[in-house]
Amino acid sequence: ELVLDDVLKDNSDFAIVKIPYNYGVKGIIDVYNKTLREDIKYSQRLNQKIAQNLVDKGYYLRKR
């Protein structure tokens, strides 16, 4: 989340969009006593088992 916050702060060409499905855990916006941008909550943390299943089936997440 911290990396995303920094990248998005410096790059207006990129944005986080809400994913209509829950593959993982919602992104955290309060990290280490720092409040990140609100749209970070639309990111998702994928645990290794879920991520591996997505890769095995040929899926990855992006928006066109």
Biopython code that builds the backbone (N, CA, C, O; Angstrom):
import numpy as np
from Bio.PDB.StructureBuilder import StructureBuilder

atoms = [
    (1, "GLU", "N", (0.813, -1.181, 0.000)),
    (1, "GLU", "CA", (0.000, 0.000, 0.000)),
    (1, "GLU", "C", (0.867, 1.260, 0.000)),
    (1, "GLU", "O", (0.542, 2.237, -0.674)),
    (2, "LEU", "N", (1.950, 1.238, 0.743)),
    (2, "LEU", "CA", (2.832, 2.410, 0.781)),
    (2, "LEU", "C", (3.443, 2.693, -0.592)),
    (2, "LEU", "O", (3.541, 3.848, -1.005)),
    (3, "VAL", "N", (3.848, 1.648, -1.286)),
    (3, "VAL", "CA", (4.421, 1.825, -2.627)),
    (3, "VAL", "C", (3.365, 2.375, -3.583)),
    (3, "VAL", "O", (3.633, 3.308, -4.340)),
    (4, "LEU", "N", (2.167, 1.798, -3.546)),
    (4, "LEU", "CA", (1.083, 2.301, -4.404)),
    (4, "LEU", "C", (0.791, 3.763, -4.122)),
    (4, "LEU", "O", (0.602, 4.552, -5.048)),
    (5, "ASP", "N", (0.754, 4.124, -2.861)),
    (5, "ASP", "CA", (0.480, 5.502, -2.478)),
    (5, "ASP", "C", (1.518, 6.441, -3.089)),
    (5, "ASP", "O", (1.163, 7.485, -3.637)),
    (6, "ASP", "N", (2.800, 6.075, -2.998)),
    (6, "ASP", "CA", (3.866, 6.909, -3.565)),
    (6, "ASP", "C", (3.780, 6.989, -5.086)),
    (6, "ASP", "O", (3.907, 8.070, -5.660)),
    (7, "VAL", "N", (3.566, 5.855, -5.736)),
    (7, "VAL", "CA", (3.493, 5.836, -7.202)),
    (7, "VAL", "C", (2.323, 6.684, -7.690)),
    (7, "VAL", "O", (2.472, 7.473, -8.623)),
    (8, "LEU", "N", (1.172, 6.524, -7.067)),
    (8, "LEU", "CA", (-0.015, 7.256, -7.512)),
    (8, "LEU", "C", (0.074, 8.746, -7.199)),
    (8, "LEU", "O", (-0.487, 9.574, -7.917)),
    (9, "LYS", "N", (0.776, 9.076, -6.136)),
    (9, "LYS", "CA", (0.941, 10.482, -5.776)),
    (9, "LYS", "C", (1.727, 11.219, -6.863)),
    (9, "LYS", "O", (1.454, 12.383, -7.156)),
    (10, "ASP", "N", (2.703, 10.530, -7.455)),
    (10, "ASP", "CA", (3.584, 11.148, -8.445)),
    (10, "ASP", "C", (3.173, 10.885, -9.892)),
    (10, "ASP", "O", (3.795, 11.421, -10.809)),
    (11, "ASN", "N", (2.143, 10.074, -10.118)),
    (11, "ASN", "CA", (1.733, 9.696, -11.469)),
    (11, "ASN", "C", (0.227, 9.788, -11.632)),
    (11, "ASN", "O", (-0.503, 8.903, -11.187)),
    (12, "SER", "N", (-0.237, 10.841, -12.259)),
    (12, "SER", "CA", (-1.683, 10.980, -12.448)),
    (12, "SER", "C", (-2.199, 10.090, -13.584)),
    (12, "SER", "O", (-3.408, 10.016, -13.808)),
    (13, "ASP", "N", (-1.292, 9.415, -14.304)),
    (13, "ASP", "CA", (-1.712, 8.515, -15.382)),
    (13, "ASP", "C", (-2.276, 7.201, -14.861)),
    (13, "ASP", "O", (-2.898, 6.454, -15.617)),
    (14, "PHE", "N", (-2.069, 6.909, -13.582)),
    (14, "PHE", "CA", (-2.494, 5.646, -12.996)),
    (14, "PHE", "C", (-3.548, 5.882, -11.926)),
    (14, "PHE", "O", (-3.564, 6.924, -11.272)),
    (15, "ALA", "N", (-4.428, 4.900, -11.756)),
    (15, "ALA", "CA", (-5.462, 4.994, -10.724)),
    (15, "ALA", "C", (-5.831, 3.593, -10.260)),
    (15, "ALA", "O", (-5.649, 2.617, -10.987)),
    (16, "ILE", "N", (-6.345, 3.509, -9.058)),
    (16, "ILE", "CA", (-6.868, 2.247, -8.544)),
    (16, "ILE", "C", (-8.370, 2.269, -8.764)),
    (16, "ILE", "O", (-9.045, 3.239, -8.420)),
    (17, "VAL", "N", (-8.881, 1.207, -9.334)),
    (17, "VAL", "CA", (-10.324, 1.103, -9.543)),
    (17, "VAL", "C", (-10.855, -0.059, -8.714)),
    (17, "VAL", "O", (-10.138, -1.016, -8.422)),
    (18, "LYS", "N", (-12.103, 0.044, -8.350)),
    (18, "LYS", "CA", (-12.719, -0.996, -7.537)),
    (18, "LYS", "C", (-12.907, -2.266, -8.358)),
    (18, "LYS", "O", (-13.430, -2.222, -9.471)),
    (19, "ILE", "N", (-12.481, -3.383, -7.809)),
    (19, "ILE", "CA", (-12.650, -4.685, -8.444)),
    (19, "ILE", "C", (-13.971, -5.258, -7.943)),
    (19, "ILE", "O", (-14.193, -5.296, -6.732)),
    (20, "PRO", "N", (-14.853, -5.706, -8.833)),
    (20, "PRO", "CA", (-16.171, -6.164, -8.393)),
    (20, "PRO", "C", (-16.162, -7.490, -7.636)),
    (20, "PRO", "O", (-17.199, -7.906, -7.119)),
    (21, "TYR", "N", (-15.031, -8.149, -7.563)),
    (21, "TYR", "CA", (-14.944, -9.434, -6.865)),
    (21, "TYR", "C", (-13.918, -9.339, -5.755)),
    (21, "TYR", "O", (-12.958, -8.576, -5.860)),
    (22, "ASN", "N", (-14.108, -10.103, -4.698)),
    (22, "ASN", "CA", (-13.156, -10.130, -3.594)),
    (22, "ASN", "C", (-12.277, -11.363, -3.711)),
    (22, "ASN", "O", (-12.691, -12.472, -3.373)),
    (23, "TYR", "N", (-11.066, -11.159, -4.190)),
    (23, "TYR", "CA", (-10.096, -12.243, -4.301)),
    (23, "TYR", "C", (-9.207, -12.307, -3.073)),
    (23, "TYR", "O", (-8.603, -13.342, -2.793)),
    (24, "GLY", "N", (-9.127, -11.221, -2.350)),
    (24, "GLY", "CA", (-8.212, -11.164, -1.215)),
    (24, "GLY", "C", (-8.749, -10.264, -0.129)),
    (24, "GLY", "O", (-9.961, -10.123, 0.040)),
    (25, "VAL", "N", (-7.840, -9.660, 0.602)),
    (25, "VAL", "CA", (-8.175, -8.767, 1.708)),
    (25, "VAL", "C", (-8.077, -7.325, 1.211)),
    (25, "VAL", "O", (-7.134, -6.963, 0.507)),
    (26, "LYS", "N", (-9.053, -6.516, 1.582)),
    (26, "LYS", "CA", (-9.094, -5.109, 1.182)),
    (26, "LYS", "C", (-7.814, -4.383, 1.604)),
    (26, "LYS", "O", (-7.277, -4.643, 2.680)),
    (27, "GLY", "N", (-7.332, -3.484, 0.765)),
    (27, "GLY", "CA", (-6.139, -2.698, 1.070)),
    (27, "GLY", "C", (-6.310, -1.857, 2.327)),
    (27, "GLY", "O", (-7.417, -1.441, 2.668)),
    (28, "ILE", "N", (-5.212, -1.618, 2.999)),
    (28, "ILE", "CA", (-5.209, -0.873, 4.264)),
    (28, "ILE", "C", (-4.812, 0.574, 3.987)),
    (28, "ILE", "O", (-3.823, 0.825, 3.299)),
    (29, "ILE", "N", (-5.577, 1.523, 4.518)),
    (29, "ILE", "CA", (-5.239, 2.929, 4.288)),
    (29, "ILE", "C", (-4.594, 3.598, 5.497)),
    (29, "ILE", "O", (-4.079, 4.709, 5.378)),
    (30, "ASP", "N", (-4.612, 2.950, 6.644)),
    (30, "ASP", "CA", (-3.919, 3.471, 7.828)),
    (30, "ASP", "C", (-2.763, 2.537, 8.148)),
    (30, "ASP", "O", (-2.961, 1.470, 8.729)),
    (31, "VAL", "N", (-1.543, 2.944, 7.764)),
    (31, "VAL", "CA", (-0.362, 2.102, 7.906)),
    (31, "VAL", "C", (0.729, 2.879, 8.635)),
    (31, "VAL", "O", (1.073, 3.993, 8.241)),
    (32, "TYR", "N", (1.268, 2.293, 9.689)),
    (32, "TYR", "CA", (2.396, 2.899, 10.424)),
    (32, "TYR", "C", (2.140, 4.366, 10.766)),
    (32, "TYR", "O", (2.998, 5.218, 10.536)),
    (33, "ASN", "N", (0.979, 4.655, 11.307)),
    (33, "ASN", "CA", (0.588, 6.008, 11.702)),
    (33, "ASN", "C", (0.551, 6.987, 10.529)),
    (33, "ASN", "O", (0.689, 8.196, 10.721)),
    (34, "LYS", "N", (0.367, 6.474, 9.334)),
    (34, "LYS", "CA", (0.253, 7.308, 8.146)),
    (34, "LYS", "C", (-1.062, 6.957, 7.451)),
    (34, "LYS", "O", (-1.379, 5.780, 7.276)),
    (35, "THR", "N", (-1.816, 7.967, 7.059)),
    (35, "THR", "CA", (-3.062, 7.736, 6.329)),
    (35, "THR", "C", (-2.784, 7.877, 4.837)),
    (35, "THR", "O", (-2.307, 8.913, 4.371)),
    (36, "LEU", "N", (-3.088, 6.824, 4.106)),
    (36, "LEU", "CA", (-2.841, 6.797, 2.668)),
    (36, "LEU", "C", (-4.070, 7.283, 1.913)),
    (36, "LEU", "O", (-5.125, 7.500, 2.508)),
    (37, "ARG", "N", (-3.933, 7.450, 0.621)),
    (37, "ARG", "CA", (-5.057, 7.908, -0.198)),
    (37, "ARG", "C", (-6.223, 6.927, -0.076)),
    (37, "ARG", "O", (-6.023, 5.720, 0.066)),
    (38, "GLU", "N", (-7.409, 7.448, -0.132)),
    (38, "GLU", "CA", (-8.632, 6.679, 0.127)),
    (38, "GLU", "C", (-8.831, 5.517, -0.854)),
    (38, "GLU", "O", (-9.340, 4.466, -0.464)),
    (39, "ASP", "N", (-8.438, 5.691, -2.114)),
    (39, "ASP", "CA", (-8.690, 4.628, -3.094)),
    (39, "ASP", "C", (-7.774, 3.415, -2.929)),
    (39, "ASP", "O", (-7.961, 2.414, -3.621)),
    (40, "ILE", "N", (-6.797, 3.480, -2.036)),
    (40, "ILE", "CA", (-5.960, 2.312, -1.741)),
    (40, "ILE", "C", (-6.839, 1.176, -1.209)),
    (40, "ILE", "O", (-6.504, 0.005, -1.385)),
    (41, "LYS", "N", (-7.952, 1.507, -0.564)),
    (41, "LYS", "CA", (-8.825, 0.457, -0.025)),
    (41, "LYS", "C", (-9.418, -0.420, -1.129)),
    (41, "LYS", "O", (-9.905, -1.516, -0.850)),
    (42, "TYR", "N", (-9.383, 0.048, -2.376)),
    (42, "TYR", "CA", (-9.869, -0.768, -3.492)),
    (42, "TYR", "C", (-8.848, -1.802, -3.958)),
    (42, "TYR", "O", (-9.187, -2.712, -4.714)),
    (43, "SER", "N", (-7.602, -1.665, -3.510)),
    (43, "SER", "CA", (-6.610, -2.689, -3.845)),
    (43, "SER", "C", (-6.907, -3.927, -3.007)),
    (43, "SER", "O", (-7.655, -3.858, -2.031)),
    (44, "GLN", "N", (-6.325, -5.046, -3.387)),
    (44, "GLN", "CA", (-6.563, -6.279, -2.637)),
    (44, "GLN", "C", (-5.250, -7.012, -2.405)),
    (44, "GLN", "O", (-4.427, -7.150, -3.310)),
    (45, "ARG", "N", (-5.076, -7.474, -1.184)),
    (45, "ARG", "CA", (-3.926, -8.307, -0.842)),
    (45, "ARG", "C", (-4.313, -9.747, -1.130)),
    (45, "ARG", "O", (-5.309, -10.245, -0.606)),
    (46, "LEU", "N", (-3.536, -10.404, -1.949)),
    (46, "LEU", "CA", (-3.810, -11.800, -2.282)),
    (46, "LEU", "C", (-2.850, -12.692, -1.513)),
    (46, "LEU", "O", (-1.636, -12.489, -1.552)),
    (47, "ASN", "N", (-3.397, -13.678, -0.814)),
    (47, "ASN", "CA", (-2.487, -14.610, -0.154)),
    (47, "ASN", "C", (-1.919, -15.556, -1.198)),
    (47, "ASN", "O", (-2.447, -15.650, -2.306)),
    (48, "GLN", "N", (-0.858, -16.248, -0.855)),
    (48, "GLN", "CA", (-0.133, -17.052, -1.830)),
    (48, "GLN", "C", (-1.005, -18.132, -2.470)),
    (48, "GLN", "O", (-0.895, -18.377, -3.672)),
    (49, "LYS", "N", (-1.863, -18.776, -1.693)),
    (49, "LYS", "CA", (-2.710, -19.844, -2.235)),
    (49, "LYS", "C", (-3.669, -19.297, -3.292)),
    (49, "LYS", "O", (-3.814, -19.883, -4.365)),
    (50, "ILE", "N", (-4.315, -18.186, -2.991)),
    (50, "ILE", "CA", (-5.254, -17.586, -3.944)),
    (50, "ILE", "C", (-4.506, -17.105, -5.180)),
    (50, "ILE", "O", (-4.938, -17.355, -6.305)),
    (51, "ALA", "N", (-3.393, -16.419, -4.977)),
    (51, "ALA", "CA", (-2.628, -15.895, -6.108)),
    (51, "ALA", "C", (-2.139, -17.028, -6.998)),
    (51, "ALA", "O", (-2.192, -16.914, -8.223)),
    (52, "GLN", "N", (-1.667, -18.109, -6.412)),
    (52, "GLN", "CA", (-1.179, -19.236, -7.205)),
    (52, "GLN", "C", (-2.312, -19.863, -8.017)),
    (52, "GLN", "O", (-2.114, -20.235, -9.174)),
    (53, "ASN", "N", (-3.496, -19.980, -7.416)),
    (53, "ASN", "CA", (-4.641, -20.527, -8.150)),
    (53, "ASN", "C", (-5.012, -19.643, -9.340)),
    (53, "ASN", "O", (-5.364, -20.150, -10.406)),
    (54, "LEU", "N", (-4.936, -18.338, -9.164)),
    (54, "LEU", "CA", (-5.249, -17.431, -10.266)),
    (54, "LEU", "C", (-4.230, -17.583, -11.388)),
    (54, "LEU", "O", (-4.589, -17.595, -12.566)),
    (55, "VAL", "N", (-2.966, -17.698, -11.019)),
    (55, "VAL", "CA", (-1.915, -17.846, -12.030)),
    (55, "VAL", "C", (-2.059, -19.180, -12.752)),
    (55, "VAL", "O", (-1.948, -19.236, -13.976)),
    (56, "ASP", "N", (-2.306, -20.256, -12.004)),
    (56, "ASP", "CA", (-2.452, -21.577, -12.617)),
    (56, "ASP", "C", (-3.575, -21.604, -13.647)),
    (56, "ASP", "O", (-3.492, -22.318, -14.646)),
    (57, "LYS", "N", (-4.616, -20.831, -13.403)),
    (57, "LYS", "CA", (-5.766, -20.822, -14.310)),
    (57, "LYS", "C", (-5.625, -19.757, -15.396)),
    (57, "LYS", "O", (-6.508, -19.613, -16.241)),
    (58, "GLY", "N", (-4.527, -19.015, -15.377)),
    (58, "GLY", "CA", (-4.273, -18.033, -16.418)),
    (58, "GLY", "C", (-4.908, -16.677, -16.193)),
    (58, "GLY", "O", (-5.073, -15.920, -17.149)),
    (59, "TYR", "N", (-5.269, -16.342, -14.969)),
    (59, "TYR", "CA", (-5.901, -15.058, -14.691)),
    (59, "TYR", "C", (-4.909, -14.082, -14.074)),
    (59, "TYR", "O", (-4.003, -14.479, -13.342)),
    (60, "TYR", "N", (-5.089, -12.813, -14.376)),
    (60, "TYR", "CA", (-4.469, -11.756, -13.605)),
    (60, "TYR", "C", (-5.436, -10.590, -13.618)),
    (60, "TYR", "O", (-6.338, -10.535, -14.454)),
    (61, "LEU", "N", (-5.254, -9.664, -12.702)),
    (61, "LEU", "CA", (-6.216, -8.580, -12.543)),
    (61, "LEU", "C", (-5.718, -7.315, -13.227)),
    (61, "LEU", "O", (-4.586, -6.882, -13.013)),
    (62, "ARG", "N", (-6.564, -6.740, -14.039)),
    (62, "ARG", "CA", (-6.279, -5.454, -14.659)),
    (62, "ARG", "C", (-7.585, -4.893, -15.190)),
    (62, "ARG", "O", (-8.593, -5.595, -15.265)),
    (63, "LYS", "N", (-7.558, -3.643, -15.550)),
    (63, "LYS", "CA", (-8.742, -3.034, -16.152)),
    (63, "LYS", "C", (-8.357, -2.501, -17.517)),
    (63, "LYS", "O", (-7.306, -1.882, -17.686)),
    (64, "ARG", "N", (-9.192, -2.739, -18.454)),
    (64, "ARG", "CA", (-8.934, -2.284, -19.820)),
    (64, "ARG", "C", (-9.477, -0.901, -20.024)),
    (64, "ARG", "O", (-9.356, -0.345, -21.115)),
]
sb = StructureBuilder()
sb.init_structure("model")
sb.init_model(0)
sb.init_chain("A")
sb.init_seg("    ")
for serial, (resi, resn, name, xyz) in enumerate(atoms, 1):
    if name == "N":
        sb.init_residue(resn, " ", resi, " ")
    sb.init_atom(name, np.array(xyz, "f"), 0.0, 1.0, " ", f" {name:<3s}", serial, name[0])
structure = sb.get_structure()
